[in-house]
C-alpha cells in the first residue's frame, strides 16, 4: 500500500469518526430539545386538567382539552394505595381522546408514583397496527368533583411518534449529507496528498535513476522537509562516491602491481620454453606455470574491468543490431568449427556503445563455444519499445539449480572444468553490468543436453538520420 493511499485512508477514517461523533451529538441534542418541550407541555396540561376538573368536572374536561391530549384521573385507595399499582385503580374521569380505553402504567411506574408523588413513564394504547406509544406524566392530586374531594392519580400523556419521526428524518438527512461530505473529502484529500507528495516522488524518481555511480540530486529551493531530505541524500551519495573512488583506486593499483610480476613470469617462462633445452617433465611444468599465469592475468583484467562499472566512458550511438551480430559472427567464424546463423531484421536499432555491446556478444559466444556447441543462432526480435537479442546454442546445457547464480561474481557451474577452460567467473557479471548501464536486462534459459539461450533486452532506438 502506497504512502498516498495510507494517508488518504487515515484522513478519511478520522473524518468518518468525526462525522459519526457529530451525528450522535446532534441527534442527542435534538432528542433532548424535543422531549424537554413535550415534558413542559405535559406539565402545563396536567395543571390545566386539575383546574378544569375542579371547575366543572367531566363536562368541562371534554370541552377544554385538545383532542391530542390523553388524560385520566384514577382513584387512589386510602386504605391500600398499593391496589393502584396492582389494578390500575378506579377511573374517575377521562379525556375524550381515550374513549373507552384506559391509560395504565406498568406496576413499577405506579410504585414510583406512590413513593415520589409523581412519575414519568411510557404507556401504549392498542390500535390497528403497532400500538400508540405515549409519554405520560403522572402525579398525585386532590380534586373536587360535585362537592366531594377525591384523592387520585392524574395521568396525562401525548404520543411520541411525531417526535420519533422527526428524529428519524433528521438521521436520514444527516447520514446522506455526511456520506456526500465524506466522498468529497476523500477526493479532496487524495488530490491534496498527491500534491504534497510530488516533491518526494520527484526525489524517488531521481534516486531510482541512479543505476551505477551515485550523483548528487539537484537541491530544491527553500528550507522545507523535502530540501532537508535532498541535502541528507546528497551527503550520503557523496560519501558513497568517495567510497567507490577509493575502491576503484585500490583495484587499479592492485591490478597494476599484480600485472607487473605476471608479465615478468610469462616472459621468463616463454624464454625457457623457446630457448632452453628441457626435459618433458620440465616442459610440462612450465606449460602449467604459463597457463596459470595467463589465467591469473585474465582474472586481474576482469577484476579491473568490473571495478570500473559505472565509470566506463560510454559513447552511445544508434547501433544496427544486424550489423553487430554479423560483425561478431565473422570474428568468431575463424575459430569456431560449427555452424553459426544470424537472424535479425535490418530495421532493428538500439542506442548503445558499439564496443561495449560487442563485448557482451563476444562473451556470450565465447561461453557457447566453450560449452561444446556445434550450432549457434544469433537472433533479434522487435518488441516495440525494446529489442531482444538471443544467443542460443546446442551445447551441453546448464543444470537448473545453477541458473539463478550465473550472473554472480566468481560463480562457476563446474569449477574444475571452468578453470581448465580459462574462465574467471566474472564474464557474465561484466555482461550484466554493461547491459544494466545501457538500461537493459539479461536472462538465461537452459536444458541439460539440449543447449542454452542467453537473451538480453535493450531499449529500441530510431535509425540515425541519413547523411546530407
Secondary structure, DSSP 8 states (H G I E B T S, - for coil): --HHHHHHHHHHHHHHHHHHHHHHHHHHHHHHHHHHHHHHHHHHHHHHHHHHHHHHHHHHHHHHS-TT-EEEEEE--SS-THHHHHH--EEEEE-TTTTT------HHHHHHHHHHSEEEEEEEE--SSS-EEEEEEEEEEEEEETTEEEEEEEEEEEE-HHHHHHHHHHHHHHHHHHHHHHHHHHHHHHHHHHHHHHHHHHHHHHHHT--SS-------SSSSHHHHHHHHHHHHHHHHHHHHHHHHHHHHHHHHHHHHHHHHHHHHHHHHHHHS---HHHHHHHHHHHHHHHHHHHHHHHHHHHHTTT------EEEEHHHHHHHHHHHHHTT--SEEEEE--TT-EEEE-HHHHHHHHHHHHHHHHHTT-SEEEEEEEE-SSEEEEEEEE-SS---HHHHTTTTSTT--SSHHHHHHTT--S-HHHHHHHHHHHTT-EEEEEEETTTEEEEEEEEEB--------
